[in-house]
């Protein structure tokens, strides 16, 4: 049975009350919540972001919350396939029903390896190599082809690479300035580049490109950050947390690409960096990351209308600097760091 089929079956059994995927944490039954789920196979870390004064506190050990009139719960599990080498700070993009993992950082240094993870069979195969090895890059699909933006090896770079059919990677352009520790997302047929920069100078410019060659500045961040969690929903790009010269950031910035308007719509309960942002079931989800240097296991929902932040679950274990991707409505956190680099892949769904 394929990996996606296994996940779908687990979800069906959970809905029937026969079984449940490993949830972020047990969910108590109540008139406004889902049926109780079995506890995780391994005890997850209790290392959560503390609720700050005036912030919405976590909903408690259950990790459930009432949003839009229904309970929202994050279900996570370690999928039965691993990377061949522990890798962090890579880019992951959807390749049909598979995941393409591009570059990253291994114990041997920055890699140019392209790996294809077949979610139907669980097979991991080499899919080619980047023209230039990078980690801490941004990546998104542009015209169906993966575009790998910025990143670096020893220092931040400005290269833009496109992965063509057959795994051949070509250098197609350059950013206006070197930029690593950034995010890139597909919006309205183009790619938006946001966040990152160099250790001495975070770059506040929000760039767009329709070809990977030409870049235009469409907005300026209110708070210039490196290592933010970035996702796009409905033509708006959300930049969540990150770090600036003063430390970890709590701000949630929303960029309207059509107007160039940037607003701070809310704040996290505490500073958070190196997390993953995913859009699942039309909801903005943030998972893992670091707070004050400590790796986190919390899963949060950000209400894109009010900016409210609610903890909805936990990962099986803390992770930061993972690559995030959505395939077939399921989110995946690929590799990452938690004291050492990781080879594990974690799935995430919300209901």
RAPE-V373222 format. One record per residue. N is the residue number from 1. RES is the residue in three letters. OMEGA is omega as a letter, one per 20 degrees, with the letter a starting at -180 (999 if undefined). D_FIRST is the distance of its C-alpha to the first C-alpha in Angstrom with 2 decimals. Layout:
n=N res=RES omega=OMEGA d_first=D_FIRST
n=N res=RES omega=OMEGA d_first=D_FIRST
This chain:
n=1 res=UNK omega=r d_first=0.00
n=2 res=UNK omega=a d_first=3.82
n=3 res=UNK omega=r d_first=6.61
n=4 res=UNK omega=r d_first=8.42
n=5 res=UNK omega=r d_first=6.29
n=6 res=UNK omega=a d_first=6.48
n=7 res=UNK omega=r d_first=10.05
n=8 res=UNK omega=r d_first=10.79
n=9 res=UNK omega=r d_first=9.98
n=10 res=UNK omega=r d_first=12.16
n=11 res=UNK omega=r d_first=14.73
n=12 res=UNK omega=r d_first=14.94
n=13 res=UNK omega=r d_first=15.47
n=14 res=UNK omega=a d_first=17.99
n=15 res=UNK omega=r d_first=19.81
n=16 res=UNK omega=r d_first=20.14
n=17 res=UNK omega=a d_first=21.56
n=18 res=UNK omega=a d_first=19.18
n=19 res=UNK omega=r d_first=17.63
n=20 res=UNK omega=r d_first=17.76
n=21 res=UNK omega=a d_first=16.27
n=22 res=UNK omega=a d_first=18.68
n=23 res=UNK omega=r d_first=21.56
n=24 res=UNK omega=r d_first=24.30
n=25 res=UNK omega=a d_first=26.51
n=26 res=UNK omega=a d_first=27.01
n=27 res=UNK omega=a d_first=28.18
n=28 res=UNK omega=r d_first=30.98
n=29 res=UNK omega=r d_first=31.16
n=30 res=UNK omega=a d_first=34.00
n=31 res=UNK omega=a d_first=34.99
n=32 res=UNK omega=a d_first=33.99
n=33 res=UNK omega=a d_first=30.76
n=34 res=UNK omega=r d_first=27.22
n=35 res=UNK omega=a d_first=26.49
n=36 res=UNK omega=r d_first=26.47
n=37 res=UNK omega=r d_first=23.34
n=38 res=UNK omega=a d_first=22.79
n=39 res=UNK omega=r d_first=24.27
n=40 res=UNK omega=r d_first=22.51
n=41 res=UNK omega=r d_first=21.43
n=42 res=UNK omega=a d_first=24.19
n=43 res=UNK omega=r d_first=27.41
n=44 res=UNK omega=r d_first=27.53
n=45 res=UNK omega=r d_first=30.77
n=46 res=UNK omega=a d_first=33.53
n=47 res=UNK omega=a d_first=34.76
n=48 res=UNK omega=r d_first=35.10
n=49 res=UNK omega=r d_first=37.40
n=50 res=UNK omega=r d_first=40.56
n=51 res=UNK omega=r d_first=41.75
n=52 res=UNK omega=a d_first=44.97
n=53 res=UNK omega=r d_first=48.03
n=54 res=UNK omega=a d_first=47.64
n=55 res=UNK omega=r d_first=43.87
n=56 res=UNK omega=a d_first=41.41
n=57 res=UNK omega=r d_first=40.45
n=58 res=UNK omega=a d_first=36.91
n=59 res=UNK omega=r d_first=36.05
n=60 res=UNK omega=a d_first=35.93
n=61 res=UNK omega=a d_first=33.38
n=62 res=UNK omega=a d_first=31.14
n=63 res=UNK omega=r d_first=30.54
n=64 res=UNK omega=a d_first=30.59
n=65 res=UNK omega=r d_first=32.97
n=66 res=UNK omega=r d_first=34.30
n=67 res=UNK omega=a d_first=34.17
n=68 res=UNK omega=r d_first=34.88
n=69 res=UNK omega=r d_first=35.31
n=70 res=UNK omega=r d_first=31.92
n=71 res=UNK omega=r d_first=30.42
n=72 res=UNK omega=a d_first=28.27
n=73 res=UNK omega=r d_first=25.93
n=74 res=UNK omega=r d_first=23.77
n=75 res=UNK omega=a d_first=20.47
n=76 res=UNK omega=r d_first=19.37
n=77 res=UNK omega=r d_first=16.97
n=78 res=UNK omega=a d_first=16.50
n=79 res=UNK omega=a d_first=13.10
n=80 res=UNK omega=r d_first=11.76
n=81 res=UNK omega=a d_first=13.26
n=82 res=UNK omega=r d_first=17.00
n=83 res=UNK omega=r d_first=19.65
n=84 res=UNK omega=r d_first=21.28
n=85 res=UNK omega=r d_first=24.58
n=86 res=UNK omega=a d_first=25.52
n=87 res=UNK omega=r d_first=26.55
n=88 res=UNK omega=r d_first=28.26
n=89 res=UNK omega=r d_first=30.12
n=90 res=UNK omega=r d_first=27.88
n=91 res=UNK omega=r d_first=26.99
n=92 res=UNK omega=r d_first=23.49
n=93 res=UNK omega=r d_first=23.05
n=94 res=UNK omega=r d_first=20.35
n=95 res=UNK omega=a d_first=19.57
n=96 res=UNK omega=r d_first=17.87
n=97 res=UNK omega=a d_first=14.35
n=98 res=UNK omega=r d_first=15.01
n=99 res=UNK omega=r d_first=17.62
n=100 res=UNK omega=a d_first=20.74
n=101 res=UNK omega=a d_first=22.64
n=102 res=UNK omega=r d_first=26.31
n=103 res=UNK omega=r d_first=28.93
n=104 res=UNK omega=a d_first=29.70
n=105 res=UNK omega=r d_first=31.47
n=106 res=UNK omega=r d_first=30.60
n=107 res=UNK omega=r d_first=32.81
n=108 res=UNK omega=a d_first=34.29
n=109 res=UNK omega=a d_first=35.24
n=110 res=UNK omega=a d_first=34.19
n=111 res=UNK omega=r d_first=31.56
n=112 res=UNK omega=a d_first=31.19
n=113 res=UNK omega=r d_first=27.64
n=114 res=UNK omega=a d_first=25.05
n=115 res=UNK omega=r d_first=21.42
n=116 res=UNK omega=r d_first=18.39
n=117 res=UNK omega=r d_first=15.22
n=118 res=UNK omega=a d_first=12.25
n=119 res=UNK omega=r d_first=10.14
n=120 res=UNK omega=a d_first=7.37
n=121 res=UNK omega=a d_first=7.44
n=122 res=UNK omega=a d_first=9.54
n=123 res=UNK omega=r d_first=12.42
n=124 res=UNK omega=a d_first=15.91
n=125 res=UNK omega=r d_first=18.60
n=126 res=UNK omega=a d_first=22.25
n=127 res=UNK omega=a d_first=23.08
n=128 res=UNK omega=a d_first=26.85
n=129 res=UNK omega=r d_first=29.55
n=130 res=UNK omega=r d_first=31.64
n=131 res=UNK omega=r d_first=35.23
n=132 res=UNK omega=r d_first=36.31
n=133 res=UNK omega=r d_first=34.57
n=134 res=UNK omega=r d_first=34.50
n=135 res=UNK omega=a d_first=33.27
n=136 res=UNK omega=r d_first=33.97
n=137 res=UNK omega=r d_first=33.70
n=138 res=UNK omega=a d_first=32.64
n=139 res=UNK omega=r d_first=30.15
n=140 res=UNK omega=r d_first=29.12
n=141 res=UNK omega=r d_first=28.29
n=142 res=UNK omega=a d_first=31.49
n=143 res=UNK omega=r d_first=31.34
n=144 res=UNK omega=a d_first=27.67
n=145 res=UNK omega=r d_first=28.54
n=146 res=UNK omega=r d_first=28.16
n=147 res=UNK omega=a d_first=31.61
n=148 res=UNK omega=a d_first=32.23
n=149 res=UNK omega=r d_first=35.46
n=150 res=UNK omega=a d_first=37.82
n=151 res=UNK omega=r d_first=36.82
n=152 res=UNK omega=r d_first=38.52
n=153 res=UNK omega=r d_first=38.74
n=154 res=UNK omega=r d_first=42.06
n=155 res=UNK omega=r d_first=43.40
n=156 res=UNK omega=r d_first=42.16
n=157 res=UNK omega=a d_first=41.91
n=158 res=UNK omega=a d_first=42.24
n=159 res=UNK omega=r d_first=40.08
n=160 res=UNK omega=a d_first=37.71
n=161 res=UNK omega=r d_first=35.01
n=162 res=UNK omega=r d_first=32.88
n=163 res=UNK omega=a d_first=29.75
n=164 res=UNK omega=r d_first=29.89
n=165 res=UNK omega=a d_first=27.59
n=166 res=UNK omega=r d_first=26.67
n=167 res=UNK omega=r d_first=26.93
n=168 res=UNK omega=a d_first=30.72
n=169 res=UNK omega=a d_first=32.33
n=170 res=UNK omega=r d_first=35.88
n=171 res=UNK omega=a d_first=38.44
n=172 res=UNK omega=a d_first=39.45
n=173 res=UNK omega=r d_first=41.69
n=174 res=UNK omega=r d_first=42.98
n=175 res=UNK omega=r d_first=43.18
n=176 res=UNK omega=r d_first=46.74
n=177 res=UNK omega=r d_first=46.65
n=178 res=UNK omega=a d_first=44.45
n=179 res=UNK omega=r d_first=41.70
n=180 res=UNK omega=r d_first=38.95
n=181 res=UNK omega=a d_first=37.11
n=182 res=UNK omega=r d_first=36.51
n=183 res=UNK omega=r d_first=34.05
n=184 res=UNK omega=a d_first=33.29
n=185 res=UNK omega=r d_first=31.73
n=186 res=UNK omega=r d_first=31.55
n=187 res=UNK omega=r d_first=34.08
n=188 res=UNK omega=r d_first=35.50
n=189 res=UNK omega=r d_first=34.54
n=190 res=UNK omega=r d_first=35.89
n=191 res=UNK omega=r d_first=35.08
n=192 res=UNK omega=r d_first=36.92
n=193 res=UNK omega=a d_first=37.77
n=194 res=UNK omega=r d_first=38.90
n=195 res=UNK omega=r d_first=39.86
n=196 res=UNK omega=a d_first=40.32
n=197 res=UNK omega=r d_first=43.34
n=198 res=UNK omega=a d_first=44.96
n=199 res=UNK omega=a d_first=45.69
n=200 res=UNK omega=a d_first=49.26
n=201 res=UNK omega=r d_first=48.67
n=202 res=UNK omega=a d_first=45.73
n=203 res=UNK omega=a d_first=45.73
n=204 res=UNK omega=a d_first=46.16
n=205 res=UNK omega=r d_first=45.75
n=206 res=UNK omega=a d_first=42.87
n=207 res=UNK omega=r d_first=42.23
n=208 res=UNK omega=r d_first=40.62
n=209 res=UNK omega=r d_first=39.88
n=210 res=UNK omega=a d_first=38.88
n=211 res=UNK omega=a d_first=38.76
n=212 res=UNK omega=a d_first=38.36
n=213 res=UNK omega=a d_first=41.95
n=214 res=UNK omega=a d_first=44.13
n=215 res=UNK omega=r d_first=43.87
n=216 res=UNK omega=r d_first=45.83
n=217 res=UNK omega=a d_first=46.52
n=218 res=UNK omega=a d_first=45.77
n=219 res=UNK omega=r d_first=46.25
n=220 res=UNK omega=r d_first=47.22
n=221 res=UNK omega=r d_first=45.44
n=222 res=UNK omega=r d_first=47.59
n=223 res=UNK omega=r d_first=46.36
n=224 res=UNK omega=a d_first=45.44
n=225 res=UNK omega=r d_first=42.52
n=226 res=UNK omega=r d_first=40.32
n=227 res=UNK omega=r d_first=36.75
n=228 res=UNK omega=r d_first=36.18
n=229 res=UNK omega=a d_first=32.91
n=230 res=UNK omega=r d_first=32.85
n=231 res=UNK omega=a d_first=31.08
n=232 res=UNK omega=r d_first=32.23
n=233 res=UNK omega=r d_first=32.28
n=234 res=UNK omega=r d_first=34.43
n=235 res=UNK omega=r d_first=36.56
n=236 res=UNK omega=r d_first=37.32
n=237 res=UNK omega=a d_first=36.29
n=238 res=UNK omega=r d_first=36.12
n=239 res=UNK omega=a d_first=37.23
n=240 res=UNK omega=r d_first=36.58
n=241 res=UNK omega=a d_first=38.48
n=242 res=UNK omega=r d_first=38.90
n=243 res=UNK omega=r d_first=41.91
n=244 res=UNK omega=a d_first=45.43
n=245 res=UNK omega=a d_first=48.46
n=246 res=UNK omega=r d_first=49.17
n=247 res=UNK omega=a d_first=45.75
n=248 res=UNK omega=a d_first=42.53
n=249 res=UNK omega=r d_first=42.69
n=250 res=UNK omega=a d_first=41.91
n=251 res=UNK omega=r d_first=42.45
n=252 res=UNK omega=a d_first=39.95
n=253 res=UNK omega=r d_first=41.21
n=254 res=UNK omega=a d_first=40.39
n=255 res=UNK omega=r d_first=41.28
n=256 res=UNK omega=a d_first=41.92
n=257 res=UNK omega=a d_first=41.44
n=258 res=UNK omega=a d_first=43.50
n=259 res=UNK omega=a d_first=46.54
n=260 res=UNK omega=a d_first=46.19
n=261 res=UNK omega=r d_first=46.74
n=262 res=UNK omega=r d_first=45.42
n=263 res=UNK omega=r d_first=45.52
n=264 res=UNK omega=a d_first=44.70
n=265 res=UNK omega=a d_first=42.98
n=266 res=UNK omega=r d_first=42.37
n=267 res=UNK omega=r d_first=41.99
n=268 res=UNK omega=r d_first=39.47
n=269 res=UNK omega=r d_first=40.69
n=270 res=UNK omega=r d_first=41.23
n=271 res=UNK omega=a d_first=41.00
n=272 res=UNK omega=r d_first=37.50
n=273 res=UNK omega=r d_first=36.51
n=274 res=UNK omega=r d_first=33.52
n=275 res=UNK omega=r d_first=31.11
n=276 res=UNK omega=r d_first=28.30
n=277 res=UNK omega=a d_first=28.75
n=278 res=UNK omega=r d_first=26.00
n=279 res=UNK omega=a d_first=26.31
n=280 res=UNK omega=r d_first=23.76
n=281 res=UNK omega=r d_first=24.41
n=282 res=UNK omega=a d_first=27.82
n=283 res=UNK omega=a d_first=28.73
n=284 res=UNK omega=a d_first=29.89
n=285 res=UNK omega=r d_first=28.15
n=286 res=UNK omega=a d_first=29.45
n=287 res=UNK omega=r d_first=27.73
n=288 res=UNK omega=a d_first=29.04
n=289 res=UNK omega=r d_first=31.99
n=290 res=UNK omega=r d_first=35.30
n=291 res=UNK omega=a d_first=38.31
n=292 res=UNK omega=r d_first=41.46
n=293 res=UNK omega=a d_first=39.52
n=294 res=UNK omega=a d_first=37.20
n=295 res=UNK omega=a d_first=33.44
n=296 res=UNK omega=r d_first=32.04
n=297 res=UNK omega=a d_first=28.99
n=298 res=UNK omega=r d_first=30.05
n=299 res=UNK omega=a d_first=28.26
n=300 res=UNK omega=r d_first=30.82
n=301 res=UNK omega=r d_first=31.17
n=302 res=UNK omega=r d_first=34.07
n=303 res=UNK omega=a d_first=35.71
n=304 res=UNK omega=r d_first=36.59
n=305 res=UNK omega=a d_first=39.50
n=306 res=UNK omega=a d_first=41.25
n=307 res=UNK omega=a d_first=39.98
n=308 res=UNK omega=a d_first=39.24
n=309 res=UNK omega=a d_first=36.74
n=310 res=UNK omega=r d_first=34.79
n=311 res=UNK omega=a d_first=32.56
n=312 res=UNK omega=r d_first=29.39
n=313 res=UNK omega=a d_first=27.40
n=314 res=UNK omega=r d_first=26.72
n=315 res=UNK omega=r d_first=24.31
n=316 res=UNK omega=r d_first=22.98
n=317 res=UNK omega=r d_first=25.76
n=318 res=UNK omega=r d_first=28.42
n=319 res=UNK omega=r d_first=27.78
n=320 res=UNK omega=r d_first=30.02
n=321 res=UNK omega=r d_first=30.03
n=322 res=UNK omega=r d_first=26.27
n=323 res=UNK omega=a d_first=25.10
n=324 res=UNK omega=r d_first=23.84
n=325 res=UNK omega=r d_first=21.80
n=326 res=UNK omega=r d_first=20.18
n=327 res=UNK omega=r d_first=17.16
n=328 res=UNK omega=r d_first=16.03
n=329 res=UNK omega=r d_first=18.30
n=330 res=UNK omega=r d_first=16.92
n=331 res=UNK omega=r d_first=19.31
n=332 res=UNK omega=r d_first=18.71
n=333 res=UNK omega=a d_first=21.38
n=334 res=UNK omega=r d_first=21.11
n=335 res=UNK omega=r d_first=23.29
n=336 res=UNK omega=a d_first=26.75
n=337 res=UNK omega=r d_first=29.52
n=338 res=UNK omega=a d_first=30.50
n=339 res=UNK omega=r d_first=33.36
n=340 res=UNK omega=r d_first=31.46
n=341 res=UNK omega=a d_first=28.97
n=342 res=UNK omega=r d_first=25.30
n=343 res=UNK omega=a d_first=22.13
n=344 res=UNK omega=r d_first=19.84
n=345 res=UNK omega=a d_first=17.89
n=346 res=UNK omega=r d_first=18.16
n=347 res=UNK omega=a d_first=16.65
n=348 res=UNK omega=r d_first=19.18
n=349 res=UNK omega=r d_first=19.34
n=350 res=UNK omega=r d_first=22.47
n=351 res=UNK omega=999 d_first=23.36
